[in-house]
Structure formats: structure tokens, C-alpha cells
């Protein structure tokens, strides 16, 4: 799957979201999308990195402490 395919998938999902609103004003879309993407992203990357937070942080391009905080926020770890 390419970056372009991921972008197209997100566009399709957002179009469906707006259709489902049926004219209702949306709110907090940015936060909603980030949360919807972040949790499965962290889950898959951590699985692929065999639970190694340092490796996962490198792959994600974020600081290991940031990754750790996000894993706690999403309740992957305590």
C-alpha cells in the first residue's frame, strides 16, 4: 500500500463522514481524525517492532518518551 492509497482511504472516509452528517455542522474534526488514526498506528507499529519502544519511536520519527506517553494515553501500557 502506498502513501497515496492511504491518503485516498482517508479522503473517502472523510467524505462518508460528511455525508453521514446530512448537513449537521461538524465539530473537532482535526482531533477526531488524529485520535482515530493514532491508536491503530501505534498498535500496528508496536506489533511490527515486537514491542520495542525505541525501535517503534525511530520508525515513527518521534521521541521514545513521546511514544511512551501516547501508549499510556491509549491504554496500551500502564
N, CA, C and O atoms as a Tripos MOL2 file, in Angstrom:
@<TRIPOS>MOLECULE
protein
  312   311    78     0     0
PROTEIN
NO_CHARGES

@<TRIPOS>ATOM
      1 N           0.8490   -1.1700    0.0000 N.3       1 UNK1
      2 CA          0.0000    0.0000    0.0000 C.3       1 UNK1
      3 C           0.8970    1.2370    0.0000 C.2       1 UNK1
      4 O           1.8620    1.3190    0.7600 O.2       1 UNK1
      5 N           0.5770    2.1570   -0.8290 N.am      2 UNK2
      6 CA          1.3790    3.3620   -0.9520 C.3       2 UNK2
      7 C           0.8170    4.4960   -0.1000 C.2       2 UNK2
      8 O          -0.3080    4.4310    0.3950 O.2       2 UNK2
      9 N           1.6300    5.5300    0.0550 N.am      3 UNK3
     10 CA          1.1890    6.7320    0.7660 C.3       3 UNK3
     11 C          -0.0580    7.2960    0.0880 C.2       3 UNK3
     12 O          -0.9860    7.7470    0.7590 O.2       3 UNK3
     13 N          -0.0720    7.2680   -1.2340 N.am      4 UNK4
     14 CA         -1.2120    7.7930   -1.9830 C.3       4 UNK4
     15 C          -2.4870    7.0150   -1.6490 C.2       4 UNK4
     16 O          -3.5570    7.6060   -1.5050 O.2       4 UNK4
     17 N          -2.3710    5.6850   -1.5260 N.am      5 UNK5
     18 CA         -3.5380    4.8680   -1.2040 C.3       5 UNK5
     19 C          -4.0670    5.2030    0.1980 C.2       5 UNK5
     20 O          -5.2780    5.2730    0.4090 O.2       5 UNK5
     21 N          -3.1650    5.4050    1.1370 N.am      6 UNK6
     22 CA         -3.5860    5.7730    2.4970 C.3       6 UNK6
     23 C          -4.3160    7.1150    2.4660 C.2       6 UNK6
     24 O          -5.3550    7.2750    3.1070 O.2       6 UNK6
     25 N          -3.7720    8.0760    1.7220 N.am      7 UNK7
     26 CA         -4.4180    9.3860    1.6020 C.3       7 UNK7
     27 C          -5.8100    9.2560    0.9740 C.2       7 UNK7
     28 O          -6.7560    9.9010    1.4260 O.2       7 UNK7
     29 N          -5.9330    8.4360   -0.0530 N.am      8 UNK8
     30 CA         -7.2300    8.2330   -0.7070 C.3       8 UNK8
     31 C          -8.2350    7.5890    0.2440 C.2       8 UNK8
     32 O          -9.4150    7.9380    0.2370 O.2       8 UNK8
     33 N          -7.7670    6.6560    1.0540 N.am      9 UNK9
     34 CA         -8.6290    5.9970    2.0340 C.3       9 UNK9
     35 C          -9.1540    7.0070    3.0540 C.2       9 UNK9
     36 O         -10.3260    6.9720    3.4280 O.2       9 UNK9
     37 N          -8.2790    7.9010    3.4980 N.am     10 UNK10
     38 CA         -8.6930    8.9260    4.4570 C.3      10 UNK10
     39 C          -9.6980    9.8680    3.8090 C.2      10 UNK10
     40 O         -10.7040   10.2180    4.4270 O.2      10 UNK10
     41 N          -9.4400   10.2810    2.5750 N.am     11 UNK11
     42 CA        -10.3790   11.1660    1.8640 C.3      11 UNK11
     43 C         -11.7490   10.5110    1.7290 C.2      11 UNK11
     44 O         -12.7750   11.1490    1.9650 O.2      11 UNK11
     45 N         -11.7630    9.2400    1.3480 N.am     12 UNK12
     46 CA        -13.0180    8.5150    1.1900 C.3      12 UNK12
     47 C         -13.7700    8.4410    2.5170 C.2      12 UNK12
     48 O         -14.9860    8.6290    2.5570 O.2      12 UNK12
     49 N         -13.0490    8.1680    3.5930 N.am     13 UNK13
     50 CA        -13.6740    8.0910    4.9170 C.3      13 UNK13
     51 C         -14.2260    9.4370    5.3490 C.2      13 UNK13
     52 O         -15.3190    9.5060    5.9120 O.2      13 UNK13
     53 N         -13.4830   10.5100    5.0920 N.am     14 UNK14
     54 CA        -13.9710   11.8420    5.4610 C.3      14 UNK14
     55 C         -15.1840   12.2390    4.6280 C.2      14 UNK14
     56 O         -16.1170   12.8510    5.1480 O.2      14 UNK14
     57 N         -15.1810   11.9000    3.3450 N.am     15 UNK15
     58 CA        -16.3560   12.1720    2.5090 C.3      15 UNK15
     59 C         -17.5850   11.4510    3.0590 C.2      15 UNK15
     60 O         -18.6740   12.0230    3.1100 O.2      15 UNK15
     61 N         -17.4090   10.2010    3.4690 N.am     16 UNK16
     62 CA        -18.5150    9.4330    4.0440 C.3      16 UNK16
     63 C         -18.9700   10.0630    5.3620 C.2      16 UNK16
     64 O         -20.1670   10.1180    5.6420 O.2      16 UNK16
     65 N         -18.0270   10.5340    6.1670 N.am     17 UNK17
     66 CA        -18.3480   11.1970    7.4310 C.3      17 UNK17
     67 C         -19.2440   12.4120    7.1780 C.2      17 UNK17
     68 O         -20.2620   12.5900    7.8470 O.2      17 UNK17
     69 N         -18.8550   13.2470    6.2040 N.am     18 UNK18
     70 CA        -19.6480   14.4460    5.9040 C.3      18 UNK18
     71 C         -21.0260   14.0800    5.3430 C.2      18 UNK18
     72 O         -22.0140   14.7480    5.6460 O.2      18 UNK18
     73 N         -21.0940   13.0330    4.5360 N.am     19 UNK19
     74 CA        -22.3980   12.5750    4.0300 C.3      19 UNK19
     75 C         -23.2840   12.1340    5.1840 C.2      19 UNK19
     76 O         -24.4730   12.4530    5.2220 O.2      19 UNK19
     77 N         -22.7060   11.4050    6.1160 N.am     20 UNK20
     78 CA        -23.4650   10.9030    7.2690 C.3      20 UNK20
     79 C         -23.9800   12.0290    8.1640 C.2      20 UNK20
     80 O         -24.9780   11.8550    8.8630 O.2      20 UNK20
     81 N         -23.3130   13.1730    8.1480 N.am     21 UNK21
     82 CA        -23.7700   14.3110    8.9580 C.3      21 UNK21
     83 C         -25.0660   14.9020    8.4300 C.2      21 UNK21
     84 O         -25.8170   15.5320    9.1750 O.2      21 UNK21
     85 N         -25.3270   14.6990    7.1480 N.am     22 UNK22
     86 CA        -26.5530   15.1930    6.5000 C.3      22 UNK22
     87 C         -26.8380   16.6570    6.8260 C.2      22 UNK22
     88 O         -27.9450   17.0220    7.2230 O.2      22 UNK22
     89 N         -25.8070   17.4850    6.6480 N.am     23 UNK23
     90 CA        -25.9790   18.9150    6.8280 C.3      23 UNK23
     91 C         -25.7040   19.4240    8.2230 C.2      23 UNK23
     92 O         -25.6140   20.6340    8.4250 O.2      23 UNK23
     93 N         -25.5680   18.5370    9.1910 N.am     24 UNK24
     94 CA        -25.2400   18.9560   10.5540 C.3      24 UNK24
     95 C         -23.8130   19.4980   10.5680 C.2      24 UNK24
     96 O         -22.9210   18.9460    9.9230 O.2      24 UNK24
     97 N         -23.6110   20.5810   11.3090 N.am     25 UNK25
     98 CA        -22.2780   21.1760   11.3980 C.3      25 UNK25
     99 C         -21.3280   20.2470   12.1550 C.2      25 UNK25
    100 O         -21.6460   19.7980   13.2560 O.2      25 UNK25
    101 N         -20.1680   19.9580   11.5690 N.am     26 UNK26
    102 CA        -19.1830   19.1200   12.2710 C.3      26 UNK26
    103 C         -18.4550   19.9260   13.3460 C.2      26 UNK26
    104 O         -18.4700   21.1570   13.3410 O.2      26 UNK26
    105 N         -17.8210   19.2050   14.2610 N.am     27 UNK27
    106 CA        -17.0270   19.8540   15.3080 C.3      27 UNK27
    107 C         -15.8130   18.9960   15.6310 C.2      27 UNK27
    108 O         -15.8900   17.7680   15.6170 O.2      27 UNK27
    109 N         -14.7180   19.6350   15.9140 N.am     28 UNK28
    110 CA        -13.4850   18.9550   16.3570 C.3      28 UNK28
    111 C         -13.0270   17.8570   15.4010 C.2      28 UNK28
    112 O         -12.5880   16.7950   15.8440 O.2      28 UNK28
    113 N         -13.1240   18.0980   14.1090 N.am     29 UNK29
    114 CA        -12.7400   17.0830   13.1170 C.3      29 UNK29
    115 C         -11.2580   16.7370   13.2360 C.2      29 UNK29
    116 O         -10.8810   15.5670   13.1670 O.2      29 UNK29
    117 N         -10.4300   17.7470   13.4140 N.am     30 UNK30
    118 CA         -8.9910   17.5190   13.4820 C.3      30 UNK30
    119 C          -8.6430   16.5400   14.5980 C.2      30 UNK30
    120 O          -7.9330   15.5590   14.3750 O.2      30 UNK30
    121 N          -9.1380   16.8080   15.7760 N.am     31 UNK31
    122 CA         -8.8740   15.9450   16.9330 C.3      31 UNK31
    123 C          -9.4530   14.5450   16.7130 C.2      31 UNK31
    124 O          -8.8190   13.5440   17.0480 O.2      31 UNK31
    125 N         -10.6640   14.4830   16.1470 N.am     32 UNK32
    126 CA        -11.3040   13.1940   15.8870 C.3      32 UNK32
    127 C         -10.4570   12.3300   14.9530 C.2      32 UNK32
    128 O         -10.2570   11.1420   15.2060 O.2      32 UNK32
    129 N          -9.9690   12.9300   13.8840 N.am     33 UNK33
    130 CA         -9.1780   12.1800   12.9020 C.3      33 UNK33
    131 C          -7.8410   11.7420   13.5030 C.2      33 UNK33
    132 O          -7.4160   10.6010   13.3210 O.2      33 UNK33
    133 N          -7.1860   12.6530   14.2160 N.am     34 UNK34
    134 CA         -5.9050   12.2880   14.8220 C.3      34 UNK34
    135 C          -6.0550   11.1170   15.7860 C.2      34 UNK34
    136 O          -5.2510   10.1850   15.7720 O.2      34 UNK34
    137 N          -7.0810   11.1710   16.6170 N.am     35 UNK35
    138 CA         -7.2990   10.0720   17.5650 C.3      35 UNK35
    139 C          -7.6500    8.7760   16.8470 C.2      35 UNK35
    140 O          -7.2090    7.7020   17.2550 O.2      35 UNK35
    141 N          -8.4400    8.8670   15.7820 N.am     36 UNK36
    142 CA         -8.8420    7.6740   15.0460 C.3      36 UNK36
    143 C          -7.6640    7.0240   14.3280 C.2      36 UNK36
    144 O          -7.6330    5.8050   14.1550 O.2      36 UNK36
    145 N          -6.7050    7.8290   13.9130 N.am     37 UNK37
    146 CA         -5.5420    7.3110   13.1870 C.3      37 UNK37
    147 C          -4.4350    6.8770   14.1550 C.2      37 UNK37
    148 O          -3.7730    5.8630   13.9360 O.2      37 UNK37
    149 N          -4.2430    7.6480   15.2170 N.am     38 UNK38
    150 CA         -3.1150    7.4110   16.1110 C.3      38 UNK38
    151 C          -3.1650    6.0510   16.8070 C.2      38 UNK38
    152 O          -2.1510    5.3570   16.8750 O.2      38 UNK38
    153 N          -4.3140    5.6680   17.3180 N.am     39 UNK39
    154 CA         -4.3970    4.4150   18.0780 C.3      39 UNK39
    155 C          -4.0390    3.1930   17.2170 C.2      39 UNK39
    156 O          -3.1810    2.4090   17.6220 O.2      39 UNK39
    157 N          -4.6640    3.0040   16.0460 N.am     40 UNK40
    158 CA         -4.2680    1.8410   15.2440 C.3      40 UNK40
    159 C          -2.8380    1.9450   14.7230 C.2      40 UNK40
    160 O          -2.1650    0.9280   14.5510 O.2      40 UNK40
    161 N          -2.3670    3.1750   14.4690 N.am     41 UNK41
    162 CA         -0.9860    3.3560   14.0350 C.3      41 UNK41
    163 C          -0.0300    2.8500   15.0980 C.2      41 UNK41
    164 O           0.8930    2.0910   14.8020 O.2      41 UNK41
    165 N          -0.2490    3.2690   16.3300 N.am     42 UNK42
    166 CA          0.6170    2.8200   17.4250 C.3      42 UNK42
    167 C           0.5270    1.3180   17.6280 C.2      42 UNK42
    168 O           1.5430    0.6600   17.8550 O.2      42 UNK42
    169 N          -0.6570    0.7800   17.5510 N.am     43 UNK43
    170 CA         -0.8650   -0.6510   17.7420 C.3      43 UNK43
    171 C          -0.0860   -1.4610   16.7040 C.2      43 UNK43
    172 O           0.6410   -2.3900   17.0540 O.2      43 UNK43
    173 N          -0.2390   -1.1100   15.4460 N.am     44 UNK44
    174 CA          0.4220   -1.8690   14.3740 C.3      44 UNK44
    175 C           1.9400   -1.7080   14.4440 C.2      44 UNK44
    176 O           2.6760   -2.6860   14.3130 O.2      44 UNK44
    177 N           2.4050   -0.4850   14.6500 N.am     45 UNK45
    178 CA          3.8550   -0.2610   14.7020 C.3      45 UNK45
    179 C           4.4750   -0.9980   15.8860 C.2      45 UNK45
    180 O           5.5440   -1.5930   15.7540 O.2      45 UNK45
    181 N           3.8140   -0.9630   17.0370 N.am     46 UNK46
    182 CA          4.3540   -1.6770   18.1960 C.3      46 UNK46
    183 C           4.3940   -3.1850   17.9540 C.2      46 UNK46
    184 O           5.3440   -3.8530   18.3630 O.2      46 UNK46
    185 N           3.3780   -3.7200   17.2970 N.am     47 UNK47
    186 CA          3.3890   -5.1460   16.9650 C.3      47 UNK47
    187 C           4.5430   -5.4720   16.0220 C.2      47 UNK47
    188 O           5.2670   -6.4450   16.2330 O.2      47 UNK47
    189 N           4.7110   -4.6580   14.9820 N.am     48 UNK48
    190 CA          5.7880   -4.8850   13.9950 C.3      48 UNK48
    191 C           7.1670   -4.7290   14.6080 C.2      48 UNK48
    192 O           8.1240   -5.3660   14.1680 O.2      48 UNK48
    193 N           7.2700   -3.8780   15.6270 N.am     49 UNK49
    194 CA          8.5510   -3.6540   16.3130 C.3      49 UNK49
    195 C           8.7280   -4.6240   17.4770 C.2      49 UNK49
    196 O           9.6300   -4.4630   18.2990 O.2      49 UNK49
    197 N           7.8650   -5.6250   17.5380 N.am     50 UNK50
    198 CA          7.9250   -6.6400   18.6040 C.3      50 UNK50
    199 C           7.9430   -6.0150   19.9970 C.2      50 UNK50
    200 O           8.6250   -6.5050   20.8980 O.2      50 UNK50
    201 N           7.1830   -4.9220   20.1660 N.am     51 UNK51
    202 CA          7.0780   -4.2850   21.4700 C.3      51 UNK51
    203 C           8.2590   -3.4060   21.8450 C.2      51 UNK51
    204 O           8.2850   -2.8420   22.9390 O.2      51 UNK51
    205 N           9.2340   -3.2800   20.9580 N.am     52 UNK52
    206 CA         10.4210   -2.4790   21.2420 C.3      52 UNK52
    207 C          10.1010   -1.0020   21.0220 C.2      52 UNK52
    208 O           9.9790   -0.5440   19.8850 O.2      52 UNK52
    209 N           9.9680   -0.2610   22.1290 N.am     53 UNK53
    210 CA          9.5630    1.1370   22.0420 C.3      53 UNK53
    211 C          10.6040    2.0150   21.3590 C.2      53 UNK53
    212 O          10.2480    2.9560   20.6480 O.2      53 UNK53
    213 N          11.8650    1.7220   21.5630 N.am     54 UNK54
    214 CA         12.9140    2.5210   20.9120 C.3      54 UNK54
    215 C          12.8460    2.3580   19.3990 C.2      54 UNK54
    216 O          12.9250    3.3410   18.6620 O.2      54 UNK54
    217 N          12.7030    1.1340   18.9430 N.am     55 UNK55
    218 CA         12.5970    0.8740   17.5050 C.3      55 UNK55
    219 C          11.3330    1.5150   16.9370 C.2      55 UNK55
    220 O          11.3710    2.1540   15.8850 O.2      55 UNK55
    221 N          10.2200    1.3400   17.6350 N.am     56 UNK56
    222 CA          8.9550    1.9110   17.1740 C.3      56 UNK56
    223 C           9.0460    3.4360   17.1000 C.2      56 UNK56
    224 O           8.5670    4.0390   16.1390 O.2      56 UNK56
    225 N           9.6490    4.0510   18.0940 N.am     57 UNK57
    226 CA          9.7980    5.5100   18.0940 C.3      57 UNK57
    227 C          10.6400    5.9580   16.9000 C.2      57 UNK57
    228 O          10.3220    6.9520   16.2470 O.2      57 UNK57
    229 N          11.7060    5.2260   16.6200 N.am     58 UNK58
    230 CA         12.5330    5.5440   15.4440 C.3      58 UNK58
    231 C          11.7120    5.4490   14.1680 C.2      58 UNK58
    232 O          11.7690    6.3420   13.3220 O.2      58 UNK58
    233 N          10.9540    4.3770   14.0270 N.am     59 UNK59
    234 CA         10.1370    4.1900   12.8200 C.3      59 UNK59
    235 C           9.1060    5.3070   12.6740 C.2      59 UNK59
    236 O           8.8380    5.7790   11.5690 O.2      59 UNK59
    237 N           8.5360    5.7220   13.8010 N.am     60 UNK60
    238 CA          7.5140    6.7620   13.7780 C.3      60 UNK60
    239 C           8.1030    8.1650   13.6320 C.2      60 UNK60
    240 O           7.3980    9.1100   13.2770 O.2      60 UNK60
    241 N           9.3970    8.2900   13.9080 N.am     61 UNK61
    242 CA         10.0390    9.5980   13.8350 C.3      61 UNK61
    243 C           9.6910   10.4860   15.0080 C.2      61 UNK61
    244 O           9.6480   11.7100   14.8840 O.2      61 UNK61
    245 N           9.4400    9.8530   16.1670 N.am     62 UNK62
    246 CA          9.1350   10.6110   17.3740 C.3      62 UNK62
    247 C          10.0720   10.1790   18.4980 C.2      62 UNK62
    248 O          10.7180    9.1340   18.4180 O.2      62 UNK62
    249 N          10.1340   10.9870   19.5320 N.am     63 UNK63
    250 CA         10.9440   10.7020   20.7000 C.3      63 UNK63
    251 C          10.3620    9.5060   21.4520 C.2      63 UNK63
    252 O           9.1430    9.3420   21.5040 O.2      63 UNK63
    253 N          11.2240    8.6720   22.0350 N.am     64 UNK64
    254 CA         10.7520    7.4990   22.7580 C.3      64 UNK64
    255 C           9.8380    7.8820   23.9210 C.2      64 UNK64
    256 O           8.8620    7.1830   24.1940 O.2      64 UNK64
    257 N          10.1410    8.9810   24.6070 N.am     65 UNK65
    258 CA          9.2850    9.4340   25.7130 C.3      65 UNK65
    259 C           7.9030    9.8320   25.2180 C.2      65 UNK65
    260 O           6.9010    9.5840   25.8880 O.2      65 UNK65
    261 N           7.8530   10.4480   24.0460 N.am     66 UNK66
    262 CA          6.5690   10.8130   23.4480 C.3      66 UNK66
    263 C           5.7740    9.5620   23.1230 C.2      66 UNK66
    264 O           4.5730    9.4940   23.3850 O.2      66 UNK66
    265 N           6.4460    8.5720   22.5510 N.am     67 UNK67
    266 CA          5.7750    7.3060   22.2410 C.3      67 UNK67
    267 C           5.2420    6.6760   23.5180 C.2      67 UNK67
    268 O           4.0950    6.2310   23.5640 O.2      67 UNK67
    269 N           6.0610    6.6380   24.5440 N.am     68 UNK68
    270 CA          5.6420    6.0350   25.8150 C.3      68 UNK68
    271 C           4.3810    6.7320   26.3520 C.2      68 UNK68
    272 O           3.4390    6.0720   26.7910 O.2      68 UNK68
    273 N           4.3750    8.0650   26.3100 N.am     69 UNK69
    274 CA          3.2150    8.8350   26.7880 C.3      69 UNK69
    275 C           1.9710    8.5020   25.9660 C.2      69 UNK69
    276 O           0.8810    8.3640   26.5210 O.2      69 UNK69
    277 N           2.1240    8.3740   24.6700 N.am     70 UNK70
    278 CA          0.9850    8.0560   23.8050 C.3      70 UNK70
    279 C           0.4890    6.6310   24.0500 C.2      70 UNK70
    280 O          -0.7140    6.3760   23.9870 O.2      70 UNK70
    281 N           1.3950    5.7110   24.3260 N.am     71 UNK71
    282 CA          0.9930    4.3390   24.6260 C.3      71 UNK71
    283 C           0.1920    4.2880   25.9230 C.2      71 UNK71
    284 O          -0.7620    3.5190   26.0400 O.2      71 UNK71
    285 N           0.5810    5.1040   26.8900 N.am     72 UNK72
    286 CA         -0.1730    5.1940   28.1440 C.3      72 UNK72
    287 C          -1.5420    5.8410   27.8830 C.2      72 UNK72
    288 O          -2.5640    5.3530   28.3650 O.2      72 UNK72
    289 N          -1.5530    6.9370   27.1190 N.am     73 UNK73
    290 CA         -2.8180    7.6290   26.8150 C.3      73 UNK73
    291 C          -3.8350    6.6980   26.1490 C.2      73 UNK73
    292 O          -5.0290    6.7550   26.4430 O.2      73 UNK73
    293 N          -3.3490    5.8460   25.2550 N.am     74 UNK74
    294 CA         -4.2380    4.9340   24.5300 C.3      74 UNK74
    295 C          -4.4270    3.5880   25.2470 C.2      74 UNK74
    296 O          -5.0440    2.6600   24.7250 O.2      74 UNK74
    297 N          -3.8700    3.5230   26.4620 N.am     75 UNK75
    298 CA         -4.0400    2.3530   27.3300 C.3      75 UNK75
    299 C          -3.4340    1.0730   26.7730 C.2      75 UNK75
    300 O          -3.9390   -0.0220   27.0220 O.2      75 UNK75
    301 N          -2.3370    1.2180   26.0100 N.am     76 UNK76
    302 CA         -1.5910    0.0300   25.5750 C.3      76 UNK76
    303 C          -0.6870   -0.4550   26.7040 C.2      76 UNK76
    304 O          -0.3830   -1.6440   26.8020 O.2      76 UNK76
    305 N          -0.2600    0.4780   27.5550 N.am     77 UNK77
    306 CA          0.5650    0.1490   28.7190 C.3      77 UNK77
    307 C           0.0860    1.0000   29.8810 C.2      77 UNK77
    308 O          -0.6730    1.9530   29.7000 O.2      77 UNK77
    309 N           0.5400    0.6440   31.0790 N.am     78 UNK78
    310 CA          0.1840    1.4180   32.2920 C.3      78 UNK78
    311 C           1.3280    2.3020   32.6960 C.2      78 UNK78
    312 O           1.2290    3.0270   33.6850 O.2      78 UNK78
@<TRIPOS>BOND
     1     1     2 1
     2     2     3 1
     3     3     4 2
     4     3     5 am
     5     5     6 1
     6     6     7 1
     7     7     8 2
     8     7     9 am
     9     9    10 1
    10    10    11 1
    11    11    12 2
    12    11    13 am
    13    13    14 1
    14    14    15 1
    15    15    16 2
    16    15    17 am
    17    17    18 1
    18    18    19 1
    19    19    20 2
    20    19    21 am
    21    21    22 1
    22    22    23 1
    23    23    24 2
    24    23    25 am
    25    25    26 1
    26    26    27 1
    27    27    28 2
    28    27    29 am
    29    29    30 1
    30    30    31 1
    31    31    32 2
    32    31    33 am
    33    33    34 1
    34    34    35 1
    35    35    36 2
    36    35    37 am
    37    37    38 1
    38    38    39 1
    39    39    40 2
    40    39    41 am
    41    41    42 1
    42    42    43 1
    43    43    44 2
    44    43    45 am
    45    45    46 1
    46    46    47 1
    47    47    48 2
    48    47    49 am
    49    49    50 1
    50    50    51 1
    51    51    52 2
    52    51    53 am
    53    53    54 1
    54    54    55 1
    55    55    56 2
    56    55    57 am
    57    57    58 1
    58    58    59 1
    59    59    60 2
    60    59    61 am
    61    61    62 1
    62    62    63 1
    63    63    64 2
    64    63    65 am
    65    65    66 1
    66    66    67 1
    67    67    68 2
    68    67    69 am
    69    69    70 1
    70    70    71 1
    71    71    72 2
    72    71    73 am
    73    73    74 1
    74    74    75 1
    75    75    76 2
    76    75    77 am
    77    77    78 1
    78    78    79 1
    79    79    80 2
    80    79    81 am
    81    81    82 1
    82    82    83 1
    83    83    84 2
    84    83    85 am
    85    85    86 1
    86    86    87 1
    87    87    88 2
    88    87    89 am
    89    89    90 1
    90    90    91 1
    91    91    92 2
    92    91    93 am
    93    93    94 1
    94    94    95 1
    95    95    96 2
    96    95    97 am
    97    97    98 1
    98    98    99 1
    99    99   100 2
   100    99   101 am
   101   101   102 1
   102   102   103 1
   103   103   104 2
   104   103   105 am
   105   105   106 1
   106   106   107 1
   107   107   108 2
   108   107   109 am
   109   109   110 1
   110   110   111 1
   111   111   112 2
   112   111   113 am
   113   113   114 1
   114   114   115 1
   115   115   116 2
   116   115   117 am
   117   117   118 1
   118   118   119 1
   119   119   120 2
   120   119   121 am
   121   121   122 1
   122   122   123 1
   123   123   124 2
   124   123   125 am
   125   125   126 1
   126   126   127 1
   127   127   128 2
   128   127   129 am
   129   129   130 1
   130   130   131 1
   131   131   132 2
   132   131   133 am
   133   133   134 1
   134   134   135 1
   135   135   136 2
   136   135   137 am
   137   137   138 1
   138   138   139 1
   139   139   140 2
   140   139   141 am
   141   141   142 1
   142   142   143 1
   143   143   144 2
   144   143   145 am
   145   145   146 1
   146   146   147 1
   147   147   148 2
   148   147   149 am
   149   149   150 1
   150   150   151 1
   151   151   152 2
   152   151   153 am
   153   153   154 1
   154   154   155 1
   155   155   156 2
   156   155   157 am
   157   157   158 1
   158   158   159 1
   159   159   160 2
   160   159   161 am
   161   161   162 1
   162   162   163 1
   163   163   164 2
   164   163   165 am
   165   165   166 1
   166   166   167 1
   167   167   168 2
   168   167   169 am
   169   169   170 1
   170   170   171 1
   171   171   172 2
   172   171   173 am
   173   173   174 1
   174   174   175 1
   175   175   176 2
   176   175   177 am
   177   177   178 1
   178   178   179 1
   179   179   180 2
   180   179   181 am
   181   181   182 1
   182   182   183 1
   183   183   184 2
   184   183   185 am
   185   185   186 1
   186   186   187 1
   187   187   188 2
   188   187   189 am
   189   189   190 1
   190   190   191 1
   191   191   192 2
   192   191   193 am
   193   193   194 1
   194   194   195 1
   195   195   196 2
   196   195   197 am
   197   197   198 1
   198   198   199 1
   199   199   200 2
   200   199   201 am
   201   201   202 1
   202   202   203 1
   203   203   204 2
   204   203   205 am
   205   205   206 1
   206   206   207 1
   207   207   208 2
   208   207   209 am
   209   209   210 1
   210   210   211 1
   211   211   212 2
   212   211   213 am
   213   213   214 1
   214   214   215 1
   215   215   216 2
   216   215   217 am
   217   217   218 1
   218   218   219 1
   219   219   220 2
   220   219   221 am
   221   221   222 1
   222   222   223 1
   223   223   224 2
   224   223   225 am
   225   225   226 1
   226   226   227 1
   227   227   228 2
   228   227   229 am
   229   229   230 1
   230   230   231 1
   231   231   232 2
   232   231   233 am
   233   233   234 1
   234   234   235 1
   235   235   236 2
   236   235   237 am
   237   237   238 1
   238   238   239 1
   239   239   240 2
   240   239   241 am
   241   241   242 1
   242   242   243 1
   243   243   244 2
   244   243   245 am
   245   245   246 1
   246   246   247 1
   247   247   248 2
   248   247   249 am
   249   249   250 1
   250   250   251 1
   251   251   252 2
   252   251   253 am
   253   253   254 1
   254   254   255 1
   255   255   256 2
   256   255   257 am
   257   257   258 1
   258   258   259 1
   259   259   260 2
   260   259   261 am
   261   261   262 1
   262   262   263 1
   263   263   264 2
   264   263   265 am
   265   265   266 1
   266   266   267 1
   267   267   268 2
   268   267   269 am
   269   269   270 1
   270   270   271 1
   271   271   272 2
   272   271   273 am
   273   273   274 1
   274   274   275 1
   275   275   276 2
   276   275   277 am
   277   277   278 1
   278   278   279 1
   279   279   280 2
   280   279   281 am
   281   281   282 1
   282   282   283 1
   283   283   284 2
   284   283   285 am
   285   285   286 1
   286   286   287 1
   287   287   288 2
   288   287   289 am
   289   289   290 1
   290   290   291 1
   291   291   292 2
   292   291   293 am
   293   293   294 1
   294   294   295 1
   295   295   296 2
   296   295   297 am
   297   297   298 1
   298   298   299 1
   299   299   300 2
   300   299   301 am
   301   301   302 1
   302   302   303 1
   303   303   304 2
   304   303   305 am
   305   305   306 1
   306   306   307 1
   307   307   308 2
   308   307   309 am
   309   309   310 1
   310   310   311 1
   311   311   312 2
@<TRIPOS>SUBSTRUCTURE
     1 UNK1         2 RESIDUE 1 A UNK
     2 UNK2         6 RESIDUE 1 A UNK
     3 UNK3        10 RESIDUE 1 A UNK
     4 UNK4        14 RESIDUE 1 A UNK
     5 UNK5        18 RESIDUE 1 A UNK
     6 UNK6        22 RESIDUE 1 A UNK
     7 UNK7        26 RESIDUE 1 A UNK
     8 UNK8        30 RESIDUE 1 A UNK
     9 UNK9        34 RESIDUE 1 A UNK
    10 UNK10       38 RESIDUE 1 A UNK
    11 UNK11       42 RESIDUE 1 A UNK
    12 UNK12       46 RESIDUE 1 A UNK
    13 UNK13       50 RESIDUE 1 A UNK
    14 UNK14       54 RESIDUE 1 A UNK
    15 UNK15       58 RESIDUE 1 A UNK
    16 UNK16       62 RESIDUE 1 A UNK
    17 UNK17       66 RESIDUE 1 A UNK
    18 UNK18       70 RESIDUE 1 A UNK
    19 UNK19       74 RESIDUE 1 A UNK
    20 UNK20       78 RESIDUE 1 A UNK
    21 UNK21       82 RESIDUE 1 A UNK
    22 UNK22       86 RESIDUE 1 A UNK
    23 UNK23       90 RESIDUE 1 A UNK
    24 UNK24       94 RESIDUE 1 A UNK
    25 UNK25       98 RESIDUE 1 A UNK
    26 UNK26      102 RESIDUE 1 A UNK
    27 UNK27      106 RESIDUE 1 A UNK
    28 UNK28      110 RESIDUE 1 A UNK
    29 UNK29      114 RESIDUE 1 A UNK
    30 UNK30      118 RESIDUE 1 A UNK
    31 UNK31      122 RESIDUE 1 A UNK
    32 UNK32      126 RESIDUE 1 A UNK
    33 UNK33      130 RESIDUE 1 A UNK
    34 UNK34      134 RESIDUE 1 A UNK
    35 UNK35      138 RESIDUE 1 A UNK
    36 UNK36      142 RESIDUE 1 A UNK
    37 UNK37      146 RESIDUE 1 A UNK
    38 UNK38      150 RESIDUE 1 A UNK
    39 UNK39      154 RESIDUE 1 A UNK
    40 UNK40      158 RESIDUE 1 A UNK
    41 UNK41      162 RESIDUE 1 A UNK
    42 UNK42      166 RESIDUE 1 A UNK
    43 UNK43      170 RESIDUE 1 A UNK
    44 UNK44      174 RESIDUE 1 A UNK
    45 UNK45      178 RESIDUE 1 A UNK
    46 UNK46      182 RESIDUE 1 A UNK
    47 UNK47      186 RESIDUE 1 A UNK
    48 UNK48      190 RESIDUE 1 A UNK
    49 UNK49      194 RESIDUE 1 A UNK
    50 UNK50      198 RESIDUE 1 A UNK
    51 UNK51      202 RESIDUE 1 A UNK
    52 UNK52      206 RESIDUE 1 A UNK
    53 UNK53      210 RESIDUE 1 A UNK
    54 UNK54      214 RESIDUE 1 A UNK
    55 UNK55      218 RESIDUE 1 A UNK
    56 UNK56      222 RESIDUE 1 A UNK
    57 UNK57      226 RESIDUE 1 A UNK
    58 UNK58      230 RESIDUE 1 A UNK
    59 UNK59      234 RESIDUE 1 A UNK
    60 UNK60      238 RESIDUE 1 A UNK
    61 UNK61      242 RESIDUE 1 A UNK
    62 UNK62      246 RESIDUE 1 A UNK
    63 UNK63      250 RESIDUE 1 A UNK
    64 UNK64      254 RESIDUE 1 A UNK
    65 UNK65      258 RESIDUE 1 A UNK
    66 UNK66      262 RESIDUE 1 A UNK
    67 UNK67      266 RESIDUE 1 A UNK
    68 UNK68      270 RESIDUE 1 A UNK
    69 UNK69      274 RESIDUE 1 A UNK
    70 UNK70      278 RESIDUE 1 A UNK
    71 UNK71      282 RESIDUE 1 A UNK
    72 UNK72      286 RESIDUE 1 A UNK
    73 UNK73      290 RESIDUE 1 A UNK
    74 UNK74      294 RESIDUE 1 A UNK
    75 UNK75      298 RESIDUE 1 A UNK
    76 UNK76      302 RESIDUE 1 A UNK
    77 UNK77      306 RESIDUE 1 A UNK
    78 UNK78      310 RESIDUE 1 A UNK
